Amino acid sequence: MRLHIMGICGTFMGSLALLARELGHQVSGSDTNVYPPMSTQLEEAGITLMEGYRAENLADQPALVIVGNALSRGNPEVEALLNSGLSYTSGAQWLAEHVLPGRQVIAVAGTHGKTTTASLLAWLLESAGFTPGFLIGGVPRNFGVSARLGHHDSPFIVEADEYDTAFFDKRSKFVHYRPQIAVMNNLEFDHADIFPDLAAIERQFHHLVRTVPSRGCLLVADQQPALERVLEMGVWSPVEHFGTLENSEWQLRLERSDGSRFQVLHIGVEGEEDGVVEWALTGEHNARNALAALAAASRCGVNLARACAALSRFKTPRRRQEVLGEVDGVQVIDDFAHHPTAIAATLKGLRAATTKGRLLAVIEPRSNTMRLGALRARLNESVADADAVFWFQPAGLDWSMEALVAEQGKRAELFSDIDALVQAVVTQASPLDRIVVMSNGGFEGVHQRLLSALSAKEQAE
């Protein structure tokens, strides 16, 4: 079948394109602001990319058009689609109808940590002899692709996003997936462009809870008041909690403050099991992600000790504390953090692991929530662990960052020109420093610009 995907370079839609190609469909897609890693893996898969949204992109009359949630009425390609009478659907619905039937579906939901947790779970199942399918909103480096079908008799892991489905379906994507196991990592306010308040998101999470069968399982993070409110609305499946509380079925005990070594305790129907994880990741938030993945893998029959050992071979997904390079002793790290909680967690983990040198944070607040300024009051506290902060004000931000940056004193600077930002960072950077770049977009290629400028500085000295 000839499929056309509108918004194909989004992390979800690009992954969907890979699954469609693997199923034997002929796939094309359109998007704007195309950038790696999604554009790269699509091109490598032989998928035709069309830059920009135009009526002409539908000229060859595809059998089905899959519409991404980033597109709205008024978009020229959307208007052409509706006027053409072509069949169309959403990405989440296509996945639910063409990939998930007959599979043991594991949905990984939460405001933060979905990509890392889903990648961890896929790796644990792979290491245990399964061949899981997955659709992940990033590229797990243990696999090299963001999506694959896997074996039909193995579980399918889907990163379950609470963002809305399409311009014609305003439900959260995850209500389409009907998982047997649902992981709920955390829940706080985000997506200010579509949700008026936290209660509205909690209601969507309860819609997910309603789809889990009674023979399934909910794996829920402890110390998350919003998730407890979700469960209070009604629950019809077994619930296991994971975290640091002593009454949780899955418990975490940090043995190193940076989260690089921790103990796992599972209190189950067959007694207690424990294990120790020593790995390359840092931060308690990543240890909690691992705990969630261990709990889900256990539900699939994976031995806990074997799973803990497999985590030592886990590689972070692309753009999740990914070390892109090191020049003259200065590391450049890429991270997807864009919410104040995620920014704080990333910096806290790196701070604990940075025993020498300084931690320089380069941040672009470009998510829809950040553009609207809904959480700007929390940005100052989110960067407490950074020695210096370089803020970039992207075009389209609905508020000025000047007052916020001024409150941070001399350790913070604000830029609207990417070259000036790069120059300032490189001028300050010294051997043993770590530069962590945080954005949920391409950030005008700042990562490679930093590495190139550091190399030029080294050669000049």
N, C-alpha and C positions, 0 to 999 in steps of 0.2 A: 504494500500500500504506500502511496505517496503522501507523506505527512509534512506539514509546514508548522514550525514552532515560532510563535511571536514572543520575543523576549528570551531568545535562546541562550544568551550568555549569562543569565542569572544562574546562581549556583544550583537551584532546584531544576530549572528548565534545561540547563545544559546537561545535567545528569540524566534527566528524562530522555533527552535526545540520544544519549549513549545506549540506554536500554532499548529504545525503539529501533536503533540501528542493529543492535544485537539480535533483536527479534526478526530481522530481515526486512524492515521497512526502508524505503528511500526517504531520507530526511534532509530538509533544508530549514533554514531559520533566519530570522531578522532580529537586529538589535542595534543599539547605539552605544558608544563608549566601550567598545570591545577591548578587553585586556586579559592577559594571562592571570591564573593558569587555565581558566575555562576555555578561552579562545584557542589556546594551544592544543588542548586535548580534543576539542571538537574537530579542528583541522586535521589532526593526526588520525581521527576516526573516519575521515573522508566525508564529513558533513559540510554542505555548502552554506557559507555564511553571507548574509546580505547586510551591508551597512546602511542603517537608517530604516525608517518605517515609511513605506510607500505603497500605493495601490498596485503598482506594477509587480510587487513581490508575489502577488497572488495570480499573476497572469496565466500561469500554466495549470490553474484549476486543481489544486491538491485535493485528494479524497477527503482529508480531514485537517482542520486547523486547530492547533492546541494553543490556547491563549494564556500568556503569563499574567500574573496579578499586578505587574507594574504598568500595564496598559489600561487606559481609560477611554470613555467615550470622547470623541473629538480627535483622537489619534487617527491620522489619515488611513493607516492600514486597518484599524478597527472599523472605521466607517465603510471602507471598501469591502471588508469581510461581511458586514451586516447587509450591505446592499447587494452582494453577490448571491446570497442564498446558499453559500457553501456550508457544509456541516462543520460545527466547531464544538469544542469542549474545553474544560480546564485541565491543567496539568495533573492536579490531584485526582480528579475523576478518571482521567485516562489511566493513571497508575493503578487506581483501585480496580478498574475493569479489565485491564490487559496484563498486569504483572502480578498482583497480589492474590488473586483467587487460588485457593488450594495450598497456600504457603502458611507456615507459622510466622506471623508478622510480629515483629518487635518494634514498637514505636518509642523513640527517644524524644521526650518533650522537655521544655523548660526555657526560661528566659536566657540562661547562659549554659554553655558547656555541651550543647547538643552535638556539635560536629566532633568534638574530641571524644565524648562518650560513645557515640555511634561508631567511630573509628576504632576505639578500644575494643568494643564488643565484637566487631567484625574480625579483628585480629585474634581475640581470644577463641572464637569459634573456629577460625581457620587453623590456628595452632593445635586445636583439639581434634582435627581431622574432618571437620565439616567443610563444606564449600558454600559459605553463606552468600546470598545475594544482598545487595545493599544499594541505597540511594542516600548519599551524604552531601551536605552542603559545603563541601570542601574536598580536597584531594588527599586521602590517606596515603602517606608515603610508603607504607608497607604493601600497598596494592598498586599505586601509580595511577589509579583512575577513581573518579568520584562515584561511579555506579557500575554495577554488573548484575547479571541475572543469577549467577551461581547455579547450584543444583536445585531442582524443584523440590527434592525431599529435605533440603537444608533450610534453616530459617532465613527470612528476609528482614533486614534491618532498615528502617526508614527514619531519617531525621524528621521529626514531626513538628512542623512549624505552626504556631498559633496565628500567623498572619493570614489575612483573608485570601480566598481562593481565586477569585477573578472579578472583573467588573460586573458580571452577571450572577455571582455566587459569593455573598459576603460572609459565609461561614468560614471558620478557621480551616486551614487545609487538613489538619489532622483528623477531623471528623469523618473523612472519607476512608481512612485506612483500616478501621475495625481490627485492631491488634489483639493478639492473645496475651501479650505481655506489654504493659505500658510503663515506661520509666518516666518519672516526673522529678527532675533534678532540682528545680527551684521555681519561684514565681514572684515577680515584682512588676511594677508598671514599666511598660515600654510600648512602642508603636503608637505614639500619641496622635499620629495622623488618622488612625482608624478606631482607637479605643478611647472613650472619654475618661475612664478611670480604671483602677485596678479591679473593681468589682465586675466590670464588663469582661475582663480577661478571665477572671475566675469562673464566670459562667461558661465561657468557651471551654475551659479545662474540664468543667463538669460534663459538658457534652462529650468530651473524649472518654471520661470515666464511664459514661452511660453505654459506650460501644464495646467495652471490654466484657467478654463472657464470664459467667460465674465459674467456669473451669479455668479461667485465665488467671492473671495476677497483676496487681498494681505494685510497683516498686517506687516508694515515695521517700524523698529526702526528709530527714528530721529537722527540727528547728526552722521550719518554714511555715509561719502562720497562715499565709495565703493558701498553701496547699492543704492545710488542715481545714480551712474554711470550705475548700472545694469538697473534701471528703464528707464534711458535715451536711452537705446538700443531699447526700445519699451515695451509697456504695454497695455494689452487688457482687464483688469479686474479692478473693483473698488479698490482704494488704500486708506487705513487708516494708518496714522502714530501714533506711540506711543512713549512717552518719556517725556522730560522736557520742550520742546519748547511750547510757548503759542499758536502757530498755529497748533499744532498736535491735532488730534481728541481725543486721549487718553493722559492725562497728569498726571504726577507724581509730588507730592510735599512732600518732606521728612519733617516729624514733629519731628523726632529724627535723629541725625546725623549718628547713627549706622544703620539706615534703618529698625528698629524694629517697627516703626509706621509711616505710611504715608497716605496722602490723594490722592484719585483718582478722576479725573474729566473727564467725557466723554461728548464731544460736538458732538451730533448726529443729525440726521434729525428730531428727535422729541424734540429737545431742549437739555438742560444740565441735566446730572445726576452726583451725586457725592457720594462718600463713603469713609470710613476710614478703613484701615487695621492695626491691631495690632497683631503681630505674633512672632514666636520664631526665625526666620531667621535674619541674619544681612547682611549689605552691600547694597549699592545702586544698585549693579548689580543684586542682588536677587529681590529687589523691582521692577526693570525693567522687570525681568523675570515674576514676578507676574502680572505686567501691561499687558504684552503680552498675558498671559493666560486669564486674565479678558476680554481682547478685543475679543479673540477667543471664549470664553464661551458665551459672549454677542451675537455673531453672530449665536450661536446655540439656542438663546432664554432664556439664564439664566439671572435672575434678578441681577443687579449690587450689590445692598445692601446685598442680600442673598449670593452672591459669595464672597464679602469682608468678611462677617462673617465666611464663611467656611474656609478661609485661616488661621484663628486662630487655626484650628485643623489640619493643614497640617504638616506632618513630612518630613524632608529632605530625599531625596533618599539615599540609601546606598552609602557611599564614597563621599557625598557632604556635607562638614562641619558636618560630622557625629561624635558625641561624642561617642567614643568607651569605655571610662571608666575614672574613676578618682581615684587616689591613693594619700593619704595624701595631699589633696588639689590641686594636679596637674592633669589637664585634658589632655587627649590624644585625638586629633581630626584627623579624616581621611578626606582628600579632594583629588579630582581627578585632581586638577589644574596641568597642565604641560606646558602651553604656558605662556610666560611672562605676557601677559595681564591678564590671569586668575589668575596667582600667585599674581600679584599686587592687583587685586580686592578682592581676598580671604583675604589677609593680611590686606588690608585697612578696610574691614568690621569687621574683628576680632579685629583690633587695636581700632576701635571706641567703640567696645563692651567690651573691656578689661580695666576696670577702675582701677583694682588693679592687681599686679603681672606683669610678663613679657610675651612677645610673642616669643616663640622659634620655628623657622621654620626648618623643616627637609625635604630636597628636593632631589628628584632623577630625573634628566633630561633624561628620557629614551624614549620619543616619537621619531618617525622617524625624525621629524623636528629638535628636540634637538640633536639627534645623529649626524646629518649632520652639526650642528653648525650654521644653517641659522639665528637664532635669538639670538645667544649668547651675542651679544653686548647689548641687552636689559635686560639681567638677573640681572645685578647689580641694576638698577633702580627698578626692580620688587620687590625687597626685602627691600625697604626703610623703611617699617613699622615694620619690625621684629627687636627685640632687639638682637637676636643672630641667626645665620644661620649655619646649619650643612648640607653641601653639600655631596652627595654621587656620586662618579663617577662610573657608571655601566660599565660592560664589553661591548666592542663594540662601545663605544663612539669614534667618529672619531677625537676628539680634546682633548687636555689637559685642565683641568679646573684650573690648578695651578695659572696662571696669573690672571684669573678672580677673584678667591677667595682672592688672595693677595691684590687686589685693595680694598677689603672691610675691610681690617684692622683686628684688633683683634676680632671683633664680628663674624667673619666667620672662619670656619674650613672646611677642605676637607678630606674625608675618601674614601677608597676603600675596607675597611673591615667592615662588618655590625656590628660585635660585638664591635669593637672599637668605632664606631659611637654611638651605644646604650649606652655604658659606658660613653662617653663624655656628651651626652645629660642628662642622669640621674644624673651625678655628678653636673651639673650646675643647674638642675631643683630644684625649691623651692616651698613651698606652695603658691597657688594662681596663679602660672604660667600656661600658656596654651602651649602645644606642638602641633603644627599642622604639620601633615605629608602630603606632596604633591607629588603624583606620579600617572601615569596612568597604573601602573602595580602592581604586588603583593609585590614588594619591599622587597623580602625575609622575609616576615612576620614580618617586623620591628615594626608594631603597637603592636602586642602581646608581642614581646620581650621587648618593652619599658614598657608596663604595668607590666610584670613579674619582670623586673629589678627594677622598682619603688617600687613594693611590697617587694622585697628582701631588698631594702634600708630602707624602713619603719620598717621592722621587726628587722633590725640590729641596728637601732638607739635607 
